[in-house]
Amino acid sequence: MKNILISLAIGSIAAIIDITPMIIKKTDKFFILSAFLVWIILGIFIPRINIVSNSVLNGLIVSLLFVLPISILIYKLDPSGLPIVIVTTIILGCGIGFLSGLFIK
């Protein structure tokens, strides 16, 4: 139970980091909610999916795989937004992996 709460906290931090610029830009609330939920879910999944033993690299791989389908929709709606999504995914995915490696046993 403790690990789930830590995972939720890590995912929440990543979610807040991701949606803050979206709120400032007054992005549609459904896009904000979607992004928020993606990072909450990734906060739970990344520590539990072990593709590689390095937690940072694992976070990177899992987050990129998870965001790939969403990226197709983003590209369709706004091709110029895709690089921002990819960079954010790389940074936050590595961050979740790193923090999970430190705090989740």
MIBA-250470 format. One record per residue (C-alpha): x, y, z; residue number from 1. Coordinates in steps of 0.5 Angstrom, whole numbers, plus 500, padded with zeros to 3 digits. Layout:
// MIBA-250470
px X	py Y	pz Z	n NUM
...
//
This chain:
// MIBA-250470
px 500	py 500	pz 500	n 1
px 506	py 505	pz 502	n 2
px 509	py 504	pz 495	n 3
px 502	py 505	pz 491	n 4
px 502	py 512	pz 495	n 5
px 509	py 514	pz 493	n 6
px 507	py 512	pz 486	n 7
px 501	py 516	pz 486	n 8
px 505	py 522	pz 489	n 9
px 511	py 521	pz 484	n 10
px 505	py 521	pz 478	n 11
px 502	py 527	pz 481	n 12
px 508	py 531	pz 481	n 13
px 509	py 529	pz 474	n 14
px 502	py 531	pz 472	n 15
px 502	py 538	pz 476	n 16
px 509	py 539	pz 472	n 17
px 506	py 537	pz 465	n 18
px 499	py 541	pz 466	n 19
px 502	py 548	pz 469	n 20
px 504	py 550	pz 462	n 21
px 497	py 548	pz 459	n 22
px 493	py 551	pz 464	n 23
px 497	py 558	pz 463	n 24
px 496	py 557	pz 456	n 25
px 488	py 556	pz 457	n 26
px 488	py 549	pz 454	n 27
px 482	py 545	pz 453	n 28
px 480	py 542	pz 460	n 29
px 479	py 535	pz 457	n 30
px 487	py 536	pz 454	n 31
px 489	py 538	pz 461	n 32
px 485	py 532	pz 464	n 33
px 488	py 527	pz 459	n 34
px 495	py 529	pz 461	n 35
px 494	py 529	pz 468	n 36
px 491	py 522	pz 468	n 37
px 497	py 520	pz 464	n 38
px 502	py 522	pz 469	n 39
px 498	py 519	pz 475	n 40
px 498	py 512	pz 471	n 41
px 505	py 512	pz 469	n 42
px 507	py 514	pz 476	n 43
px 504	py 507	pz 478	n 44
px 506	py 503	pz 472	n 45
px 513	py 505	pz 471	n 46
px 516	py 502	pz 478	n 47
px 512	py 496	pz 476	n 48
px 514	py 495	pz 469	n 49
px 521	py 492	pz 469	n 50
px 524	py 493	pz 461	n 51
px 531	py 494	pz 463	n 52
px 534	py 494	pz 470	n 53
px 536	py 502	pz 470	n 54
px 530	py 505	pz 473	n 55
px 531	py 512	pz 469	n 56
px 532	py 508	pz 462	n 57
px 526	py 504	pz 464	n 58
px 522	py 510	pz 466	n 59
px 524	py 513	pz 459	n 60
px 522	py 507	pz 455	n 61
px 515	py 506	pz 459	n 62
px 513	py 513	pz 458	n 63
px 515	py 513	pz 451	n 64
px 511	py 507	pz 449	n 65
px 505	py 509	pz 453	n 66
px 505	py 516	pz 450	n 67
px 506	py 513	pz 443	n 68
px 499	py 512	pz 441	n 69
px 497	py 519	pz 444	n 70
px 502	py 522	pz 440	n 71
px 499	py 520	pz 433	n 72
px 493	py 524	pz 436	n 73
px 497	py 530	pz 438	n 74
px 500	py 530	pz 431	n 75
px 494	py 530	pz 427	n 76
px 491	py 536	pz 431	n 77
px 497	py 540	pz 432	n 78
px 504	py 537	pz 429	n 79
px 508	py 543	pz 432	n 80
px 506	py 541	pz 439	n 81
px 509	py 534	pz 438	n 82
px 516	py 535	pz 439	n 83
px 514	py 539	pz 446	n 84
px 510	py 533	pz 448	n 85
px 516	py 528	pz 446	n 86
px 521	py 532	pz 450	n 87
px 516	py 533	pz 456	n 88
px 515	py 525	pz 456	n 89
px 523	py 524	pz 456	n 90
px 524	py 529	pz 462	n 91
px 518	py 527	pz 466	n 92
px 519	py 519	pz 464	n 93
px 526	py 519	pz 466	n 94
px 524	py 523	pz 473	n 95
px 519	py 518	pz 475	n 96
px 524	py 512	pz 473	n 97
px 529	py 516	pz 478	n 98
px 524	py 517	pz 483	n 99
px 521	py 511	pz 483	n 100
px 528	py 507	pz 483	n 101
px 530	py 512	pz 490	n 102
px 523	py 511	pz 494	n 103
px 520	py 505	pz 491	n 104
px 522	py 498	pz 494	n 105
//
